[in-house]
């Protein structure tokens, strides 16, 4: 769902901006994680590496989308959007770090669990802002 959401957001932006590129990269990262989860390669390492790379791409994408938020009109929605984007970046980075730890030591770490929840909270904040924004722009006049 998240990958589809990023792709739809990127597709809705006409001009080439950091926000559009960031959402495209996030969608690619989401797809990379999904490939690592669905396709079972001969070596379990390949699946783990795809998961790490996908999370890093998601973190990069959300980081690229962030600068434009600082130039938007200052509002509560902008503040929530900035916080949501930061939380997604932090969550994805934590998941990538946890994947690296698991790849190197073989130990599962709570860091992945925490990163997943931080990312999910950031995503929920982003959805709330997008929903409010679409309701405002589609309201009858």
Phi and psi in radians as a Rosetta constraint file:
Dihedral C 1 N 2 CA 2 C 2 CIRCULARHARMONIC -1.111 0.35
Dihedral N 2 CA 2 C 2 N 3 CIRCULARHARMONIC -0.728 0.35
Dihedral C 2 N 3 CA 3 C 3 CIRCULARHARMONIC -1.091 0.35
Dihedral N 3 CA 3 C 3 N 4 CIRCULARHARMONIC -0.718 0.35
Dihedral C 3 N 4 CA 4 C 4 CIRCULARHARMONIC -1.127 0.35
Dihedral N 4 CA 4 C 4 N 5 CIRCULARHARMONIC -0.729 0.35
Dihedral C 4 N 5 CA 5 C 5 CIRCULARHARMONIC -1.060 0.35
Dihedral N 5 CA 5 C 5 N 6 CIRCULARHARMONIC -0.790 0.35
Dihedral C 5 N 6 CA 6 C 6 CIRCULARHARMONIC -1.079 0.35
Dihedral N 6 CA 6 C 6 N 7 CIRCULARHARMONIC -0.728 0.35
Dihedral C 6 N 7 CA 7 C 7 CIRCULARHARMONIC -1.139 0.35
Dihedral N 7 CA 7 C 7 N 8 CIRCULARHARMONIC -0.716 0.35
Dihedral C 7 N 8 CA 8 C 8 CIRCULARHARMONIC -1.153 0.35
Dihedral N 8 CA 8 C 8 N 9 CIRCULARHARMONIC -0.706 0.35
Dihedral C 8 N 9 CA 9 C 9 CIRCULARHARMONIC -1.093 0.35
Dihedral N 9 CA 9 C 9 N 10 CIRCULARHARMONIC -0.807 0.35
Dihedral C 9 N 10 CA 10 C 10 CIRCULARHARMONIC -1.063 0.35
Dihedral N 10 CA 10 C 10 N 11 CIRCULARHARMONIC -0.712 0.35
Dihedral C 10 N 11 CA 11 C 11 CIRCULARHARMONIC -1.187 0.35
Dihedral N 11 CA 11 C 11 N 12 CIRCULARHARMONIC -0.485 0.35
Dihedral C 11 N 12 CA 12 C 12 CIRCULARHARMONIC -1.377 0.35
Dihedral N 12 CA 12 C 12 N 13 CIRCULARHARMONIC -0.192 0.35
Dihedral C 12 N 13 CA 13 C 13 CIRCULARHARMONIC -1.647 0.35
Dihedral N 13 CA 13 C 13 N 14 CIRCULARHARMONIC 2.058 0.35
Dihedral C 13 N 14 CA 14 C 14 CIRCULARHARMONIC -1.258 0.35
Dihedral N 14 CA 14 C 14 N 15 CIRCULARHARMONIC -0.896 0.35
Dihedral C 14 N 15 CA 15 C 15 CIRCULARHARMONIC -1.449 0.35
Dihedral N 15 CA 15 C 15 N 16 CIRCULARHARMONIC 2.751 0.35
Dihedral C 15 N 16 CA 16 C 16 CIRCULARHARMONIC -1.389 0.35
Dihedral N 16 CA 16 C 16 N 17 CIRCULARHARMONIC 1.888 0.35
Dihedral C 16 N 17 CA 17 C 17 CIRCULARHARMONIC -2.232 0.35
Dihedral N 17 CA 17 C 17 N 18 CIRCULARHARMONIC 2.942 0.35
Dihedral C 17 N 18 CA 18 C 18 CIRCULARHARMONIC -1.076 0.35
Dihedral N 18 CA 18 C 18 N 19 CIRCULARHARMONIC -0.614 0.35
Dihedral C 18 N 19 CA 19 C 19 CIRCULARHARMONIC -1.091 0.35
Dihedral N 19 CA 19 C 19 N 20 CIRCULARHARMONIC -0.787 0.35
Dihedral C 19 N 20 CA 20 C 20 CIRCULARHARMONIC -1.108 0.35
Dihedral N 20 CA 20 C 20 N 21 CIRCULARHARMONIC -0.852 0.35
Dihedral C 20 N 21 CA 21 C 21 CIRCULARHARMONIC -1.076 0.35
Dihedral N 21 CA 21 C 21 N 22 CIRCULARHARMONIC -0.737 0.35
Dihedral C 21 N 22 CA 22 C 22 CIRCULARHARMONIC -1.053 0.35
Dihedral N 22 CA 22 C 22 N 23 CIRCULARHARMONIC -0.762 0.35
Dihedral C 22 N 23 CA 23 C 23 CIRCULARHARMONIC -1.178 0.35
Dihedral N 23 CA 23 C 23 N 24 CIRCULARHARMONIC -0.616 0.35
Dihedral C 23 N 24 CA 24 C 24 CIRCULARHARMONIC -1.109 0.35
Dihedral N 24 CA 24 C 24 N 25 CIRCULARHARMONIC -0.777 0.35
Dihedral C 24 N 25 CA 25 C 25 CIRCULARHARMONIC -1.135 0.35
Dihedral N 25 CA 25 C 25 N 26 CIRCULARHARMONIC -0.691 0.35
Dihedral C 25 N 26 CA 26 C 26 CIRCULARHARMONIC -1.064 0.35
Dihedral N 26 CA 26 C 26 N 27 CIRCULARHARMONIC -0.736 0.35
Dihedral C 26 N 27 CA 27 C 27 CIRCULARHARMONIC -1.099 0.35
Dihedral N 27 CA 27 C 27 N 28 CIRCULARHARMONIC -0.705 0.35
Dihedral C 27 N 28 CA 28 C 28 CIRCULARHARMONIC -1.111 0.35
Dihedral N 28 CA 28 C 28 N 29 CIRCULARHARMONIC -0.738 0.35
Dihedral C 28 N 29 CA 29 C 29 CIRCULARHARMONIC -1.076 0.35
Dihedral N 29 CA 29 C 29 N 30 CIRCULARHARMONIC -0.756 0.35
Dihedral C 29 N 30 CA 30 C 30 CIRCULARHARMONIC -1.061 0.35
Dihedral N 30 CA 30 C 30 N 31 CIRCULARHARMONIC -0.751 0.35
Dihedral C 30 N 31 CA 31 C 31 CIRCULARHARMONIC -1.112 0.35
Dihedral N 31 CA 31 C 31 N 32 CIRCULARHARMONIC -0.664 0.35
Dihedral C 31 N 32 CA 32 C 32 CIRCULARHARMONIC -1.108 0.35
Dihedral N 32 CA 32 C 32 N 33 CIRCULARHARMONIC -0.756 0.35
Dihedral C 32 N 33 CA 33 C 33 CIRCULARHARMONIC -1.084 0.35
Dihedral N 33 CA 33 C 33 N 34 CIRCULARHARMONIC -0.759 0.35
Dihedral C 33 N 34 CA 34 C 34 CIRCULARHARMONIC -1.078 0.35
Dihedral N 34 CA 34 C 34 N 35 CIRCULARHARMONIC -0.755 0.35
Dihedral C 34 N 35 CA 35 C 35 CIRCULARHARMONIC -1.018 0.35
Dihedral N 35 CA 35 C 35 N 36 CIRCULARHARMONIC -0.758 0.35
Dihedral C 35 N 36 CA 36 C 36 CIRCULARHARMONIC -1.128 0.35
Dihedral N 36 CA 36 C 36 N 37 CIRCULARHARMONIC -0.486 0.35
Dihedral C 36 N 37 CA 37 C 37 CIRCULARHARMONIC -1.481 0.35
Dihedral N 37 CA 37 C 37 N 38 CIRCULARHARMONIC -0.622 0.35
Dihedral C 37 N 38 CA 38 C 38 CIRCULARHARMONIC -1.539 0.35
Dihedral N 38 CA 38 C 38 N 39 CIRCULARHARMONIC -0.812 0.35
Dihedral C 38 N 39 CA 39 C 39 CIRCULARHARMONIC -1.499 0.35
Dihedral N 39 CA 39 C 39 N 40 CIRCULARHARMONIC 2.213 0.35
Dihedral C 39 N 40 CA 40 C 40 CIRCULARHARMONIC -1.705 0.35
Dihedral N 40 CA 40 C 40 N 41 CIRCULARHARMONIC 1.850 0.35
Dihedral C 40 N 41 CA 41 C 41 CIRCULARHARMONIC -1.430 0.35
Dihedral N 41 CA 41 C 41 N 42 CIRCULARHARMONIC 2.883 0.35
Dihedral C 41 N 42 CA 42 C 42 CIRCULARHARMONIC -1.057 0.35
Dihedral N 42 CA 42 C 42 N 43 CIRCULARHARMONIC -0.630 0.35
Dihedral C 42 N 43 CA 43 C 43 CIRCULARHARMONIC -1.889 0.35
Dihedral N 43 CA 43 C 43 N 44 CIRCULARHARMONIC 2.210 0.35
Dihedral C 43 N 44 CA 44 C 44 CIRCULARHARMONIC -1.052 0.35
Dihedral N 44 CA 44 C 44 N 45 CIRCULARHARMONIC -0.431 0.35
Dihedral C 44 N 45 CA 45 C 45 CIRCULARHARMONIC -1.040 0.35
Dihedral N 45 CA 45 C 45 N 46 CIRCULARHARMONIC -0.669 0.35
Dihedral C 45 N 46 CA 46 C 46 CIRCULARHARMONIC -1.054 0.35
Dihedral N 46 CA 46 C 46 N 47 CIRCULARHARMONIC -0.771 0.35
Dihedral C 46 N 47 CA 47 C 47 CIRCULARHARMONIC -1.092 0.35
Dihedral N 47 CA 47 C 47 N 48 CIRCULARHARMONIC -0.729 0.35
Dihedral C 47 N 48 CA 48 C 48 CIRCULARHARMONIC -1.153 0.35
Dihedral N 48 CA 48 C 48 N 49 CIRCULARHARMONIC -0.723 0.35
Dihedral C 48 N 49 CA 49 C 49 CIRCULARHARMONIC -1.134 0.35
Dihedral N 49 CA 49 C 49 N 50 CIRCULARHARMONIC -0.724 0.35
Dihedral C 49 N 50 CA 50 C 50 CIRCULARHARMONIC -1.065 0.35
Dihedral N 50 CA 50 C 50 N 51 CIRCULARHARMONIC -0.699 0.35
Dihedral C 50 N 51 CA 51 C 51 CIRCULARHARMONIC -1.106 0.35
Dihedral N 51 CA 51 C 51 N 52 CIRCULARHARMONIC -0.777 0.35
Dihedral C 51 N 52 CA 52 C 52 CIRCULARHARMONIC -1.103 0.35
Dihedral N 52 CA 52 C 52 N 53 CIRCULARHARMONIC -0.841 0.35
Dihedral C 52 N 53 CA 53 C 53 CIRCULARHARMONIC -1.101 0.35
Dihedral N 53 CA 53 C 53 N 54 CIRCULARHARMONIC -0.704 0.35
Dihedral C 53 N 54 CA 54 C 54 CIRCULARHARMONIC -1.090 0.35
Dihedral N 54 CA 54 C 54 N 55 CIRCULARHARMONIC -0.755 0.35
Dihedral C 54 N 55 CA 55 C 55 CIRCULARHARMONIC -1.151 0.35
Dihedral N 55 CA 55 C 55 N 56 CIRCULARHARMONIC -0.664 0.35
Dihedral C 55 N 56 CA 56 C 56 CIRCULARHARMONIC -1.143 0.35
Dihedral N 56 CA 56 C 56 N 57 CIRCULARHARMONIC -0.701 0.35
Dihedral C 56 N 57 CA 57 C 57 CIRCULARHARMONIC -1.110 0.35
Dihedral N 57 CA 57 C 57 N 58 CIRCULARHARMONIC -0.704 0.35
Dihedral C 57 N 58 CA 58 C 58 CIRCULARHARMONIC -1.102 0.35
Dihedral N 58 CA 58 C 58 N 59 CIRCULARHARMONIC -0.734 0.35
Dihedral C 58 N 59 CA 59 C 59 CIRCULARHARMONIC -1.115 0.35
Dihedral N 59 CA 59 C 59 N 60 CIRCULARHARMONIC -0.743 0.35
Dihedral C 59 N 60 CA 60 C 60 CIRCULARHARMONIC -1.081 0.35
Dihedral N 60 CA 60 C 60 N 61 CIRCULARHARMONIC -0.790 0.35
Dihedral C 60 N 61 CA 61 C 61 CIRCULARHARMONIC -1.063 0.35
Dihedral N 61 CA 61 C 61 N 62 CIRCULARHARMONIC -0.796 0.35
Dihedral C 61 N 62 CA 62 C 62 CIRCULARHARMONIC -1.193 0.35
Dihedral N 62 CA 62 C 62 N 63 CIRCULARHARMONIC -0.551 0.35
Dihedral C 62 N 63 CA 63 C 63 CIRCULARHARMONIC -1.153 0.35
Dihedral N 63 CA 63 C 63 N 64 CIRCULARHARMONIC -0.699 0.35
Dihedral C 63 N 64 CA 64 C 64 CIRCULARHARMONIC -1.154 0.35
Dihedral N 64 CA 64 C 64 N 65 CIRCULARHARMONIC -0.571 0.35
Dihedral C 64 N 65 CA 65 C 65 CIRCULARHARMONIC -1.312 0.35
Dihedral N 65 CA 65 C 65 N 66 CIRCULARHARMONIC -0.324 0.35
Dihedral C 65 N 66 CA 66 C 66 CIRCULARHARMONIC -1.154 0.35
Dihedral N 66 CA 66 C 66 N 67 CIRCULARHARMONIC -0.790 0.35
Dihedral C 66 N 67 CA 67 C 67 CIRCULARHARMONIC -0.984 0.35
Dihedral N 67 CA 67 C 67 N 68 CIRCULARHARMONIC -0.636 0.35
Dihedral C 67 N 68 CA 68 C 68 CIRCULARHARMONIC -1.134 0.35
Dihedral N 68 CA 68 C 68 N 69 CIRCULARHARMONIC -0.513 0.35
Dihedral C 68 N 69 CA 69 C 69 CIRCULARHARMONIC -1.137 0.35
Dihedral N 69 CA 69 C 69 N 70 CIRCULARHARMONIC -0.534 0.35
Dihedral C 69 N 70 CA 70 C 70 CIRCULARHARMONIC -1.265 0.35
Dihedral N 70 CA 70 C 70 N 71 CIRCULARHARMONIC -0.293 0.35
Dihedral C 70 N 71 CA 71 C 71 CIRCULARHARMONIC -1.717 0.35
Dihedral N 71 CA 71 C 71 N 72 CIRCULARHARMONIC -0.065 0.35
Dihedral C 71 N 72 CA 72 C 72 CIRCULARHARMONIC -1.312 0.35
Dihedral N 72 CA 72 C 72 N 73 CIRCULARHARMONIC 2.841 0.35
Dihedral C 72 N 73 CA 73 C 73 CIRCULARHARMONIC -1.008 0.35
Dihedral N 73 CA 73 C 73 N 74 CIRCULARHARMONIC 2.330 0.35
Dihedral C 73 N 74 CA 74 C 74 CIRCULARHARMONIC -1.198 0.35
Dihedral N 74 CA 74 C 74 N 75 CIRCULARHARMONIC 2.092 0.35
Dihedral C 74 N 75 CA 75 C 75 CIRCULARHARMONIC -2.687 0.35
Dihedral N 75 CA 75 C 75 N 76 CIRCULARHARMONIC 3.004 0.35
Dihedral C 75 N 76 CA 76 C 76 CIRCULARHARMONIC -1.105 0.35
Dihedral N 76 CA 76 C 76 N 77 CIRCULARHARMONIC -0.714 0.35
Dihedral C 76 N 77 CA 77 C 77 CIRCULARHARMONIC -1.083 0.35
Dihedral N 77 CA 77 C 77 N 78 CIRCULARHARMONIC -0.717 0.35
Dihedral C 77 N 78 CA 78 C 78 CIRCULARHARMONIC -1.121 0.35
Dihedral N 78 CA 78 C 78 N 79 CIRCULARHARMONIC -0.740 0.35
Dihedral C 78 N 79 CA 79 C 79 CIRCULARHARMONIC -1.079 0.35
Dihedral N 79 CA 79 C 79 N 80 CIRCULARHARMONIC -0.772 0.35
Dihedral C 79 N 80 CA 80 C 80 CIRCULARHARMONIC -1.129 0.35
Dihedral N 80 CA 80 C 80 N 81 CIRCULARHARMONIC -0.697 0.35
Dihedral C 80 N 81 CA 81 C 81 CIRCULARHARMONIC -1.126 0.35
Dihedral N 81 CA 81 C 81 N 82 CIRCULARHARMONIC -0.735 0.35
Dihedral C 81 N 82 CA 82 C 82 CIRCULARHARMONIC -1.067 0.35
Dihedral N 82 CA 82 C 82 N 83 CIRCULARHARMONIC -0.817 0.35
Dihedral C 82 N 83 CA 83 C 83 CIRCULARHARMONIC -1.105 0.35
Dihedral N 83 CA 83 C 83 N 84 CIRCULARHARMONIC -0.711 0.35
Dihedral C 83 N 84 CA 84 C 84 CIRCULARHARMONIC -1.090 0.35
Dihedral N 84 CA 84 C 84 N 85 CIRCULARHARMONIC -0.745 0.35
Dihedral C 84 N 85 CA 85 C 85 CIRCULARHARMONIC -1.146 0.35
Dihedral N 85 CA 85 C 85 N 86 CIRCULARHARMONIC -0.755 0.35
Dihedral C 85 N 86 CA 86 C 86 CIRCULARHARMONIC -1.079 0.35
Dihedral N 86 CA 86 C 86 N 87 CIRCULARHARMONIC -0.741 0.35
Dihedral C 86 N 87 CA 87 C 87 CIRCULARHARMONIC -1.122 0.35
Dihedral N 87 CA 87 C 87 N 88 CIRCULARHARMONIC -0.684 0.35
Dihedral C 87 N 88 CA 88 C 88 CIRCULARHARMONIC -1.108 0.35
Dihedral N 88 CA 88 C 88 N 89 CIRCULARHARMONIC -0.747 0.35
Dihedral C 88 N 89 CA 89 C 89 CIRCULARHARMONIC -1.073 0.35
Dihedral N 89 CA 89 C 89 N 90 CIRCULARHARMONIC -0.845 0.35
Dihedral C 89 N 90 CA 90 C 90 CIRCULARHARMONIC -1.093 0.35
Dihedral N 90 CA 90 C 90 N 91 CIRCULARHARMONIC -0.796 0.35
Dihedral C 90 N 91 CA 91 C 91 CIRCULARHARMONIC -1.062 0.35
Dihedral N 91 CA 91 C 91 N 92 CIRCULARHARMONIC -0.778 0.35
Dihedral C 91 N 92 CA 92 C 92 CIRCULARHARMONIC -1.150 0.35
Dihedral N 92 CA 92 C 92 N 93 CIRCULARHARMONIC -0.689 0.35
Dihedral C 92 N 93 CA 93 C 93 CIRCULARHARMONIC -1.113 0.35
Dihedral N 93 CA 93 C 93 N 94 CIRCULARHARMONIC -0.740 0.35
Dihedral C 93 N 94 CA 94 C 94 CIRCULARHARMONIC -1.096 0.35
Dihedral N 94 CA 94 C 94 N 95 CIRCULARHARMONIC -0.691 0.35
Dihedral C 94 N 95 CA 95 C 95 CIRCULARHARMONIC -1.137 0.35
Dihedral N 95 CA 95 C 95 N 96 CIRCULARHARMONIC -0.687 0.35
Dihedral C 95 N 96 CA 96 C 96 CIRCULARHARMONIC -1.143 0.35
Dihedral N 96 CA 96 C 96 N 97 CIRCULARHARMONIC -0.742 0.35
Dihedral C 96 N 97 CA 97 C 97 CIRCULARHARMONIC -1.086 0.35
Dihedral N 97 CA 97 C 97 N 98 CIRCULARHARMONIC -0.769 0.35
Dihedral C 97 N 98 CA 98 C 98 CIRCULARHARMONIC -1.072 0.35
Dihedral N 98 CA 98 C 98 N 99 CIRCULARHARMONIC -0.684 0.35
Dihedral C 98 N 99 CA 99 C 99 CIRCULARHARMONIC -1.110 0.35
Dihedral N 99 CA 99 C 99 N 100 CIRCULARHARMONIC -0.696 0.35
Dihedral C 99 N 100 CA 100 C 100 CIRCULARHARMONIC -1.127 0.35
Dihedral N 100 CA 100 C 100 N 101 CIRCULARHARMONIC -0.713 0.35
Dihedral C 100 N 101 CA 101 C 101 CIRCULARHARMONIC -1.103 0.35
Dihedral N 101 CA 101 C 101 N 102 CIRCULARHARMONIC -0.784 0.35
Dihedral C 101 N 102 CA 102 C 102 CIRCULARHARMONIC -1.129 0.35
Dihedral N 102 CA 102 C 102 N 103 CIRCULARHARMONIC -0.681 0.35
Dihedral C 102 N 103 CA 103 C 103 CIRCULARHARMONIC -1.124 0.35
Dihedral N 103 CA 103 C 103 N 104 CIRCULARHARMONIC -0.696 0.35
Dihedral C 103 N 104 CA 104 C 104 CIRCULARHARMONIC -1.439 0.35
Dihedral N 104 CA 104 C 104 N 105 CIRCULARHARMONIC -0.606 0.35
Dihedral C 104 N 105 CA 105 C 105 CIRCULARHARMONIC -1.938 0.35
Dihedral N 105 CA 105 C 105 N 106 CIRCULARHARMONIC -0.329 0.35
Dihedral C 105 N 106 CA 106 C 106 CIRCULARHARMONIC 1.421 0.35
Dihedral N 106 CA 106 C 106 N 107 CIRCULARHARMONIC -0.057 0.35
Dihedral C 106 N 107 CA 107 C 107 CIRCULARHARMONIC -1.564 0.35
Dihedral N 107 CA 107 C 107 N 108 CIRCULARHARMONIC 2.338 0.35
Dihedral C 107 N 108 CA 108 C 108 CIRCULARHARMONIC -1.318 0.35
Dihedral N 108 CA 108 C 108 N 109 CIRCULARHARMONIC 2.566 0.35
Dihedral C 108 N 109 CA 109 C 109 CIRCULARHARMONIC -2.249 0.35
Dihedral N 109 CA 109 C 109 N 110 CIRCULARHARMONIC 2.563 0.35
Dihedral C 109 N 110 CA 110 C 110 CIRCULARHARMONIC -1.176 0.35
Dihedral N 110 CA 110 C 110 N 111 CIRCULARHARMONIC -0.238 0.35
Dihedral C 110 N 111 CA 111 C 111 CIRCULARHARMONIC -1.039 0.35
Dihedral N 111 CA 111 C 111 N 112 CIRCULARHARMONIC -0.654 0.35
Dihedral C 111 N 112 CA 112 C 112 CIRCULARHARMONIC -1.134 0.35
Dihedral N 112 CA 112 C 112 N 113 CIRCULARHARMONIC -0.739 0.35
Dihedral C 112 N 113 CA 113 C 113 CIRCULARHARMONIC -1.068 0.35
Dihedral N 113 CA 113 C 113 N 114 CIRCULARHARMONIC -0.836 0.35
Dihedral C 113 N 114 CA 114 C 114 CIRCULARHARMONIC -1.106 0.35
Dihedral N 114 CA 114 C 114 N 115 CIRCULARHARMONIC -0.785 0.35
Dihedral C 114 N 115 CA 115 C 115 CIRCULARHARMONIC -1.048 0.35
Dihedral N 115 CA 115 C 115 N 116 CIRCULARHARMONIC -0.701 0.35
Dihedral C 115 N 116 CA 116 C 116 CIRCULARHARMONIC -1.064 0.35
Dihedral N 116 CA 116 C 116 N 117 CIRCULARHARMONIC -0.771 0.35
Dihedral C 116 N 117 CA 117 C 117 CIRCULARHARMONIC -1.224 0.35
Dihedral N 117 CA 117 C 117 N 118 CIRCULARHARMONIC -0.682 0.35
Dihedral C 117 N 118 CA 118 C 118 CIRCULARHARMONIC -1.094 0.35
Dihedral N 118 CA 118 C 118 N 119 CIRCULARHARMONIC -0.784 0.35
Dihedral C 118 N 119 CA 119 C 119 CIRCULARHARMONIC -1.083 0.35
Dihedral N 119 CA 119 C 119 N 120 CIRCULARHARMONIC -0.745 0.35
Dihedral C 119 N 120 CA 120 C 120 CIRCULARHARMONIC -1.091 0.35
Dihedral N 120 CA 120 C 120 N 121 CIRCULARHARMONIC -0.722 0.35
Dihedral C 120 N 121 CA 121 C 121 CIRCULARHARMONIC -1.097 0.35
Dihedral N 121 CA 121 C 121 N 122 CIRCULARHARMONIC -0.756 0.35
Dihedral C 121 N 122 CA 122 C 122 CIRCULARHARMONIC -1.065 0.35
Dihedral N 122 CA 122 C 122 N 123 CIRCULARHARMONIC -0.702 0.35
Dihedral C 122 N 123 CA 123 C 123 CIRCULARHARMONIC -1.128 0.35
Dihedral N 123 CA 123 C 123 N 124 CIRCULARHARMONIC -0.735 0.35
Dihedral C 123 N 124 CA 124 C 124 CIRCULARHARMONIC -1.082 0.35
Dihedral N 124 CA 124 C 124 N 125 CIRCULARHARMONIC -0.750 0.35
Dihedral C 124 N 125 CA 125 C 125 CIRCULARHARMONIC -1.048 0.35
Dihedral N 125 CA 125 C 125 N 126 CIRCULARHARMONIC -0.739 0.35
Dihedral C 125 N 126 CA 126 C 126 CIRCULARHARMONIC -1.107 0.35
Dihedral N 126 CA 126 C 126 N 127 CIRCULARHARMONIC -0.719 0.35
Dihedral C 126 N 127 CA 127 C 127 CIRCULARHARMONIC -1.126 0.35
Dihedral N 127 CA 127 C 127 N 128 CIRCULARHARMONIC -0.720 0.35
Dihedral C 127 N 128 CA 128 C 128 CIRCULARHARMONIC -1.065 0.35
Dihedral N 128 CA 128 C 128 N 129 CIRCULARHARMONIC -0.755 0.35
Dihedral C 128 N 129 CA 129 C 129 CIRCULARHARMONIC -1.144 0.35
Dihedral N 129 CA 129 C 129 N 130 CIRCULARHARMONIC -0.779 0.35
Dihedral C 129 N 130 CA 130 C 130 CIRCULARHARMONIC -1.114 0.35
Dihedral N 130 CA 130 C 130 N 131 CIRCULARHARMONIC -0.700 0.35
Dihedral C 130 N 131 CA 131 C 131 CIRCULARHARMONIC -1.135 0.35
Dihedral N 131 CA 131 C 131 N 132 CIRCULARHARMONIC -0.790 0.35
Dihedral C 131 N 132 CA 132 C 132 CIRCULARHARMONIC -1.100 0.35
Dihedral N 132 CA 132 C 132 N 133 CIRCULARHARMONIC -0.726 0.35
Dihedral C 132 N 133 CA 133 C 133 CIRCULARHARMONIC -1.115 0.35
Dihedral N 133 CA 133 C 133 N 134 CIRCULARHARMONIC -0.755 0.35
Dihedral C 133 N 134 CA 134 C 134 CIRCULARHARMONIC -1.216 0.35
Dihedral N 134 CA 134 C 134 N 135 CIRCULARHARMONIC -0.571 0.35
Dihedral C 134 N 135 CA 135 C 135 CIRCULARHARMONIC -1.195 0.35
Dihedral N 135 CA 135 C 135 N 136 CIRCULARHARMONIC -0.647 0.35
Dihedral C 135 N 136 CA 136 C 136 CIRCULARHARMONIC -1.195 0.35
Dihedral N 136 CA 136 C 136 N 137 CIRCULARHARMONIC -0.748 0.35
Dihedral C 136 N 137 CA 137 C 137 CIRCULARHARMONIC -1.353 0.35
Dihedral N 137 CA 137 C 137 N 138 CIRCULARHARMONIC -0.397 0.35
Dihedral C 137 N 138 CA 138 C 138 CIRCULARHARMONIC -1.764 0.35
Dihedral N 138 CA 138 C 138 N 139 CIRCULARHARMONIC 0.072 0.35
Dihedral C 138 N 139 CA 139 C 139 CIRCULARHARMONIC -1.179 0.35
Dihedral N 139 CA 139 C 139 N 140 CIRCULARHARMONIC 2.439 0.35
Dihedral C 139 N 140 CA 140 C 140 CIRCULARHARMONIC -1.120 0.35
Dihedral N 140 CA 140 C 140 N 141 CIRCULARHARMONIC 2.557 0.35
